[in-house]
Amino acid sequence: MQTLIRLKVEKFIENGQEYFVATSDDLQGLVAEGKTVQEAIEIAEDVAKVLLDLEK
């Protein structure tokens, strides 16, 4: 079974370093950071799986 979760991905620049943070209003506690948008999304998928397993 698949669960669709909307992600909000924001770009940040700190000390000249660019990074992306993915969060979701659909799943409390989901926060993922990556060097690229794709990396942040992939990490968010892993975090979502763990959070959904904990809800069971």
Summary of the structure (lengths in Angstrom):
residues: 56
radius of gyration: 11.9
end to end distance: 13.6
largest distance: 41.4
contacts: 138
relative contact order: 0.22
helix: 34%
strand: 32%
